[in-house]
Amino acid sequence: MKKKVKILVVDDEAVIRESLRDWLSDVGHQVLTAEDGFQALKMIEKEKPGIAIVDLVMPGMDGIELLKRAREISPSIEVIIVTAYGSIPTAITAMKEGAYDYIEKPFCPEKAELLIERLVEHQGLLEENISLHQRLEERYRFENIIAKSPKMQQVIEVIKVVAKSNATVLITGESGTGKELVARAIHSQSYRKDKPFIAVSCAALPESLLESELFGHEKGAFTGAHAQRRGKFEIANRGTLFLDEIGEMSANIQVHLLRVLEEKEFTRVGGNELIKVDVRVISATNKDMKKAVASGQFREDLYYRLNVVTIELPPLRERKEDVPLLAQHFLKKFAVENQKEIAGFSPEASDFLLKYDWPGNVRQLENAIERAVILAKNSYIDAADMPQENLQLVQSAPVGKSLDEVEREHILNIISETGGNYSQAARILGISRITLYNKMRNFGLSVKKINNG
């Protein structure tokens, strides 16, 4: 059974308004009508229709302005533009401003029905997509780690076990894989969870400042030390100290760190008092530590002290099952931050998310989704919103061709590129295979004609 929706028809011509109302009502949709943009905005605010069919040229407020203002009131509304001025520039302007599609006057009811069917189908897929991801995220979420892949499920199982111990942990993996997130998950599952979790980047500070940062200093210990200062080890007492980029630590500080791990005591810079601490150390690196040890860049005894348990995080390209879950999680996060209503990803955007290798891993994916949410003009993320160099943006069609001709050629090109695979072509076009067949019939295309070019 086809889903029925609430549709608003906006046109200053009564005959078009009424004919669209009667026809859409006959096929089961709930239809509202408005004779101008101002009346339409009031109805959108009150009735919250899912779809608006809007005439491009109207007195007082044209269709593009109505489109912009409607989105401010109801960001999830989808707008179909109706135009008797079938120029490519006008259509592209409407599409760039967020219109879902267009219909040219005069139009036949069957063509409009196919377009609305496609839109309703698309909205249904988005809603289903959101519901599915919400259920999956609940199932595959652990201490802010979202993972469905077997490799990450193994990581989570290790976290659960090692968190209950007091062992030092070394987390390895490429930049952006979420090493600090794993460290925080270990801390939050441990008996130290109510005590401090302190993170320090060993690469962010020069040796002299890092030593003071970790161990503190006494007043007058060096120029600028105007007062006694506690270091991170003291602050993290009875809690967890996370040392990120441990492979960048200098040989001198490696000696001090080894002493703390072995003796559980240290002295502040410029001081003599032994300070006892109970701190769990979790470290992380994107380096090959065995090579660093072999080359003499890292102390072997410290290395073995740090990696009583090693957790290796796989790069995102090796856990593609997690990409849709992570993308949906970031979409929800940034949609809330930017006060936007975005339901999900278009089929083209979803395809891009899975095909791209994400060399910057989860951090790069997060940045990409944040950018896409900010740029998105529709109630879903489209491929054009994604920051990927090879994505093809909407190009101007040759002057003199109607919109139907452009769409017809586009369908021909996609089917040709897929070698006549209609299922694949439909996925690329973002429509069902049945809708594709209907479009082919409307454009006078047959399988034989397409295969013969």
Steps between C-alpha positions, in 0.01 A plus 500: 500500500641837395561751775273807500622842611380852568565719195467877463425636150594866450396671175334832419296336222185349650452245222847351559456506878168324485597246238811400696296484820235277342751273333725459806198442725372233264823301541469523879717793611382768744512823301512862613498799265625859511468773238822685588823471697381688808199275545722198438744596779216519752376156395850350517544630854161368609457177301862383449451338156771260384494619137426834337430537127582864428451712189823679409340827384241652734416858595643632828734210574646270237559130542870523583443753779217285634732199490761680714248626754317167517827328590551745786162402644516126423851381401376150411245612239573397142409743221415424138516803271244546223609720212380604159841657444698187432844656480796309636632796708164537678483128578858491626439802723198330655693175551797680656266671743375162612208407274463123473405507132294690243194456278454692176166645394298362340549169681302179500373355829684173438838673486428697816382181670829327416697791643300507824523121523877528474511771765273311741709189444816699572355648819395153612851365441647786703260438787575128489872580483477720811299243694739222405808697598345600832436135581848400384668778694324389819617146438856582396583787733741454789628796705474735198669243276269418210602178331335213316806351329652178641839669548355777715277257688819317598648830619194561716529155656866569587400836653242331723757253630803728539298781662449290812876462548766756586724412206665762283357502147660602171252599228636495145349607171507763228421862576129563537399144592367599843781406741399755764139382479618146582711630789198681642288187460755298701499765772119521515473121541767483773478545876675835443204639303410753770854637510672729245574405141785724381622506138841633392644518148871417512552662160333831578769634738880529491694280744544762774133594505381139476710405803340779702156411360532139617687536829439861603765744625607690808507877524822633343580171326555690174441843352131574518427250780347757731304250706485132580296305244357150519556276201256269325614198698397668825172622355422151366573329835272195546374558147628448145771686306477470122830567321426555132773477235730328748748425219594868489620506862867598547756262652530713816129493578486130416735444796274697736188320374660160550580594862139600567371174356746291701514691829167691489681812613674805352632845583385829356742689273737691732379311808625225731178376661390155390135502402312169508224445245257229396438564132403266219686586182344441158714604204439523127704530184470486124865389471646152468641479853697182434694684230547797733646266763724325245636834376568623855239778487297345780610315812431129484432470876248787486334349194432175685374693801251687284362214293398244758185496288501627141183605320537551125232714334427418135481784245154595379563344158519161674173549690265625228200351683543777757497789253118535464454482879772756566374728223146494637630565852699804385206621290273502807767674707569781253137541396417580862801733534402689183126490571421321175252221429681246285362149478782304340706443187395471137588172325782680315647640821473161673675340206782756525538444875554129447727524196736768632803367692508773770878529543444734795275236659217585743625855554485571126152346475380716787637816337342403166158449656522828690575683174219318320246589770599866481475509119190281459196677355271199505361282776769245413871503422567473128821395326567860398523594870791264558860634481640262242697624202356252251137573569324641198299816571194603300614627161315738271337320210543624141278798412191418296417165664186454705513360851340177379773462238769552762343242731454256212867531402608461862307175532648375173852584619457325836356186340784501246762540776351206693499280191122474496475396863167662589518420872837669529385793285195550722721505811728763345199710399354466849172346380339157498533271199124530438529878495789470255289282267215751521734786410636301207149447368415870545810600304428246224799285593508126464757244604583436136553872428727541801710196424542618142608850623 
